[in-house]
């Protein structure tokens, strides 16, 4: 599927819009009425060989903003926003899949179970999974409290799990900026420090394609425990329409970021501060999640352009 260069501009405002909808049932009604929305998209799964050859492995239908991680038992886990056509109760929630063969086959979607979420707080969206040294997995996600309006200011929160399905909310906000939309974070544990990255989406109450939303610029915060983050200097990468919307992976020596642009772009850093541009993968998709396999190849998930014939496809 070919994704046009302006896909990023189309994709980000839509994600923010649906993330702030006050009621799930309104979204279900919009989807059933054939109105445009993220339910018109899928998440595709690819394998990228060390030689750059791309093989498409599968698809998670009616899904977006996916993330990948490897559990302590060796299985891969994928999480994404879920928009099933046949379940209003599961609509616009985070679902997970598991793979025992490095991404070639996946279990059916299963909506996560979350306990301890404060009353009035929106159910998680924009998931990011980070395996921890003790074998647990932490889910970082976007949410907000209270009445949800275009002026609401979302931030990053977290929950902890032993099995990837059942999560316990961890009190407090992990990261946020007064008056700014902080969504779609990527988090990586590198040399004992947690690094959090998020795209600059401008001020609350304004469109994300506003001039304030800076191409190539992203927020950066660090933490020793993965819970208490402090903001440091913003990160910057050259390139028009490049966004810090994606994921970060560490091999113990270098952090590699996989970002959204005209193709999935890569950059590397030893400290999370200074970045060296890398290659652009032969994949057109948004908000990639990546796992490196033992042979050096990649399993990659990303949100594709709207399915042909959907309302979202016609309005692009």
C-alpha positions as CSV (number, residue, x, y, z in Angstrom):
1,X,0.0,0.0,0.0
2,X,1.4,3.4,-0.9
3,X,1.1,6.1,1.7
4,X,1.2,9.7,0.4
5,X,3.7,12.2,1.8
6,X,0.9,14.1,3.6
7,X,-0.2,11.1,5.5
8,X,1.6,12.2,8.6
9,X,-0.3,15.6,8.6
10,X,-3.6,13.7,8.1
11,X,-2.9,11.1,10.8
12,X,-1.8,13.2,13.8
13,X,-4.9,15.6,14.0
14,X,-7.1,12.5,13.7
15,X,-5.4,10.7,16.6
16,X,-5.8,13.7,18.8
17,X,-9.4,14.2,17.9
18,X,-10.5,10.7,18.7
19,X,-8.3,10.6,21.8
20,X,-10.4,13.3,23.3
21,X,-13.9,12.1,22.5
22,X,-16.0,12.1,25.6
23,X,-17.9,8.9,25.1
24,X,-17.1,5.6,23.4
25,X,-20.7,5.1,22.2
26,X,-20.4,8.3,20.2
27,X,-17.4,6.8,18.4
28,X,-19.2,3.5,17.8
29,X,-22.1,5.4,16.3
30,X,-19.8,7.4,14.0
31,X,-18.0,4.2,12.8
32,X,-21.3,2.4,12.2
33,X,-22.5,5.4,10.2
34,X,-19.5,5.2,7.9
35,X,-17.9,8.4,9.1
36,X,-14.1,8.8,8.8
37,X,-12.0,7.8,11.7
38,X,-9.1,5.6,12.9
39,X,-11.3,2.5,12.5
40,X,-10.6,2.9,8.7
41,X,-7.0,1.9,9.3
42,X,-5.1,-1.2,10.1
43,X,-1.8,-2.1,11.7
44,X,0.5,-4.1,9.4
45,X,3.3,-6.4,10.5
46,X,6.5,-6.6,8.5
47,X,9.8,-8.4,8.8
48,X,12.8,-6.4,7.6
49,X,15.9,-8.5,6.8
50,X,19.4,-7.3,7.4
51,X,19.7,-7.0,3.6
52,X,16.7,-4.5,3.7
53,X,14.3,-6.9,2.1
54,X,10.8,-6.4,3.4
55,X,8.3,-9.2,3.9
56,X,4.7,-8.4,5.0
57,X,3.7,-11.0,7.7
58,X,0.2,-10.0,8.6
59,X,-2.3,-7.3,9.7
60,X,-4.3,-6.3,12.8
61,X,-7.5,-5.0,11.4
62,X,-9.2,-1.8,12.5
63,X,-6.3,-0.8,14.7
64,X,-3.7,1.9,15.2
65,X,-0.7,3.2,17.2
66,X,0.9,-0.2,17.8
67,X,3.9,-1.1,20.0
68,X,6.0,-4.3,20.3
69,X,8.0,-5.9,23.1
70,X,9.5,-9.2,24.0
71,X,8.3,-10.9,27.3
72,X,10.6,-12.8,29.7
73,X,9.3,-16.1,28.3
74,X,10.4,-15.2,24.8
75,X,7.1,-14.4,23.3
76,X,6.4,-11.2,21.4
77,X,3.6,-9.0,22.6
78,X,1.9,-6.3,20.4
79,X,-0.5,-3.7,21.8
80,X,-2.6,-1.3,19.8
81,X,-5.7,0.8,19.9
82,X,-8.6,-1.4,19.0
83,X,-11.8,-0.6,17.0
84,X,-13.7,-3.8,16.5
85,X,-16.8,-3.7,14.4
86,X,-18.6,-6.3,16.5
87,X,-18.0,-5.1,20.1
88,X,-19.0,-1.7,21.4
89,X,-17.6,-2.5,24.8
90,X,-14.1,-3.1,23.4
91,X,-14.2,-0.1,21.0
92,X,-11.3,2.4,21.4
93,X,-9.5,0.3,24.0
94,X,-6.0,-1.2,24.1
95,X,-5.8,-4.8,22.9
96,X,-2.8,-7.1,22.8
97,X,-1.7,-10.1,20.7
98,X,1.1,-12.6,21.4
99,X,3.4,-14.5,19.0
100,X,5.5,-17.5,19.7
101,X,7.3,-17.5,16.3
102,X,8.8,-14.0,16.1
103,X,5.8,-12.4,14.5
104,X,4.7,-14.8,11.8
105,X,1.5,-15.8,13.7
106,X,-0.4,-13.9,16.4
107,X,-3.2,-14.7,18.8
108,X,-6.5,-12.9,18.4
109,X,-6.9,-9.4,20.0
110,X,-7.6,-9.4,23.7
111,X,-8.5,-6.1,25.5
112,X,-6.2,-5.4,28.5
113,X,-7.6,-5.5,32.0
114,X,-6.7,-2.4,34.1
115,X,-7.3,-1.9,37.8
116,X,-6.8,1.2,39.9
117,X,-7.6,3.7,37.1
118,X,-8.9,6.9,39.0
119,X,-12.5,7.8,38.5
120,X,-13.0,10.2,35.6
121,X,-9.8,9.3,33.9
122,X,-9.9,8.2,30.3
123,X,-9.1,4.6,29.5
124,X,-5.5,4.3,28.1
125,X,-4.7,5.1,24.5
126,X,-1.4,5.4,22.5
127,X,0.2,2.4,24.2
128,X,4.0,1.8,24.6
129,X,5.3,-1.4,26.2
130,X,8.7,-1.5,28.0
131,X,10.0,-4.8,29.4
132,X,11.6,-4.4,32.9
133,X,14.6,-6.1,34.4
134,X,12.4,-8.0,36.9
135,X,10.4,-9.6,34.1
136,X,7.4,-7.4,34.3
137,X,6.3,-5.1,31.5
138,X,5.3,-1.5,32.0
139,X,2.6,0.1,29.8
140,X,3.1,3.8,29.2
141,X,0.0,5.5,27.7
142,X,-1.7,8.8,27.0
143,X,-4.7,9.8,29.1
144,X,-6.3,12.8,30.7
145,X,-8.5,13.5,33.7
146,X,-11.9,15.1,34.0
147,X,-14.2,16.5,31.2
148,X,-12.5,16.0,27.8
149,X,-12.6,19.1,25.6
150,X,-10.4,20.3,22.8
151,X,-8.6,22.4,25.4
152,X,-7.8,19.4,27.6
153,X,-4.2,18.7,28.2
154,X,-3.2,15.0,27.9
155,X,-0.1,13.5,29.5
156,X,1.7,10.3,29.9
157,X,0.8,7.7,32.6
158,X,1.7,4.1,33.3
159,X,0.6,0.7,34.5
160,X,2.4,-2.5,35.4
161,X,1.8,-6.1,34.4
162,X,3.2,-9.6,35.0
163,X,1.5,-11.2,32.0
164,X,0.9,-8.4,29.5
165,X,-2.9,-8.7,29.9
166,X,-3.6,-7.6,33.5
167,X,-2.3,-4.2,34.5
168,X,-2.3,-2.2,37.7
169,X,-2.4,1.6,37.4
170,X,0.7,3.4,38.8
171,X,-0.4,6.6,40.6
172,X,0.6,10.0,39.2
173,X,1.6,11.4,35.9
174,X,4.8,10.2,34.4
175,X,5.3,13.2,32.1
176,X,3.4,16.3,31.0
177,X,3.9,19.9,30.0
178,X,1.5,22.7,31.1
179,X,-0.5,23.9,28.1
180,X,1.0,21.5,25.7
181,X,-0.3,18.2,24.2
182,X,2.0,15.4,25.2
183,X,0.8,12.2,23.5
184,X,2.2,9.1,21.7
185,X,5.4,8.7,23.8
186,X,8.2,6.2,23.2
187,X,10.2,4.9,26.2
188,X,13.4,2.9,26.3
189,X,15.6,1.7,29.1
190,X,19.2,2.4,28.2
191,X,22.2,1.9,30.4
192,X,20.1,2.0,33.5
193,X,18.2,5.2,32.5
194,X,14.7,5.4,31.1
195,X,14.4,7.8,28.2
196,X,11.0,9.2,27.1
197,X,10.5,10.8,23.7
198,X,7.3,12.4,22.4
199,X,6.5,14.5,19.3
200,X,5.9,18.2,19.7
201,X,2.2,18.6,18.8
202,X,1.8,22.2,19.8
203,X,-0.4,23.9,22.3
204,X,-3.6,22.5,23.7
205,X,-6.7,23.7,21.9
206,X,-4.9,24.1,18.6
207,X,-4.6,21.8,15.6
208,X,-1.5,19.5,15.6
209,X,-0.6,20.7,12.1
210,X,-0.2,24.2,13.4
211,X,3.1,26.0,12.9
212,X,3.8,25.3,16.6
213,X,4.1,21.6,15.9
214,X,7.7,21.5,14.9
215,X,9.0,19.2,12.2
216,X,11.9,17.1,13.5
217,X,11.6,18.3,17.1
218,X,10.5,16.2,20.1
219,X,10.3,16.3,23.9
220,X,12.9,14.3,25.9
221,X,12.7,13.3,29.5
222,X,14.8,10.9,31.6
223,X,14.2,8.9,34.8
224,X,16.2,6.5,37.0
225,X,13.1,4.5,38.0
226,X,10.8,4.8,35.0
227,X,8.2,6.7,37.1
228,X,9.7,10.1,37.9
229,X,10.7,11.8,34.7
230,X,12.5,15.2,34.4
231,X,12.5,17.1,31.2
232,X,15.8,17.8,29.5
233,X,16.6,19.6,26.2
234,X,14.4,18.7,23.3
235,X,15.7,16.4,20.6
236,X,16.0,17.4,17.0
237,X,16.3,15.4,13.7
238,X,16.7,16.9,10.3
239,X,14.1,16.3,7.6
240,X,10.7,17.8,6.5
241,X,7.7,16.0,8.0
242,X,9.8,13.9,10.3
243,X,8.1,13.3,13.7
244,X,9.4,11.7,16.9
245,X,6.4,9.4,16.6
246,X,7.5,5.8,16.9
247,X,9.7,3.7,19.2
248,X,13.1,3.5,20.6
249,X,15.3,0.4,21.1
250,X,18.6,-0.1,22.9
251,X,21.2,-2.7,22.3
252,X,23.1,-1.6,25.5
253,X,25.4,0.6,23.5
254,X,23.2,2.7,21.2
255,X,19.6,3.8,21.1
256,X,17.9,3.5,17.8
257,X,14.8,5.5,17.1
258,X,12.3,4.5,14.5
259,X,10.2,7.5,13.5
260,X,7.3,8.6,11.3
261,X,7.9,10.5,8.0
262,X,8.0,9.8,4.3
263,X,9.0,6.3,5.2
264,X,10.1,5.0,8.5
265,X,13.2,6.8,9.4
266,X,16.0,5.8,11.8
267,X,18.5,7.7,13.9
268,X,21.0,6.5,16.5
269,X,22.4,8.0,19.7
270,X,24.7,6.8,22.5
271,X,23.2,9.1,25.1
272,X,19.7,10.0,23.9
273,X,20.8,13.6,23.4
274,X,22.9,13.8,20.2
275,X,21.4,11.9,17.2
276,X,23.0,10.7,14.0
277,X,20.5,10.2,11.1
278,X,20.4,6.7,9.7
279,X,18.6,5.1,6.8
280,X,14.9,5.2,5.8
281,X,13.2,1.8,5.7
282,X,11.2,0.7,2.7
283,X,8.0,0.8,4.7
284,X,5.3,3.5,4.5
285,X,3.4,3.6,7.8
286,X,3.0,5.8,10.9
287,X,4.0,5.3,14.6
288,X,6.2,2.2,14.1
289,X,6.9,-0.3,16.8
290,X,10.1,-2.5,16.4
291,X,11.8,-5.6,17.8
292,X,15.2,-6.7,16.7
293,X,15.5,-10.5,16.3
294,X,18.6,-12.5,17.2
295,X,19.7,-12.6,13.5
296,X,19.6,-8.8,13.3
297,X,16.4,-8.6,11.3
298,X,13.5,-6.6,12.5
299,X,9.8,-7.2,13.2
300,X,8.0,-3.9,12.6
301,X,4.4,-2.8,13.1
302,X,3.0,0.4,11.9
303,X,-0.4,2.0,11.1
304,X,-1.1,2.0,7.4
305,X,-3.0,4.6,5.4
306,X,-6.9,4.2,5.3
307,X,-8.2,1.1,3.6
308,X,-9.2,1.8,0.0
309,X,-12.9,2.7,-0.3
310,X,-13.3,3.9,3.3
311,X,-14.5,7.4,4.0
312,X,-11.1,8.3,5.4
313,X,-9.5,7.2,2.1
314,X,-11.9,9.4,0.1
315,X,-11.3,12.6,2.2
316,X,-7.5,12.5,2.1
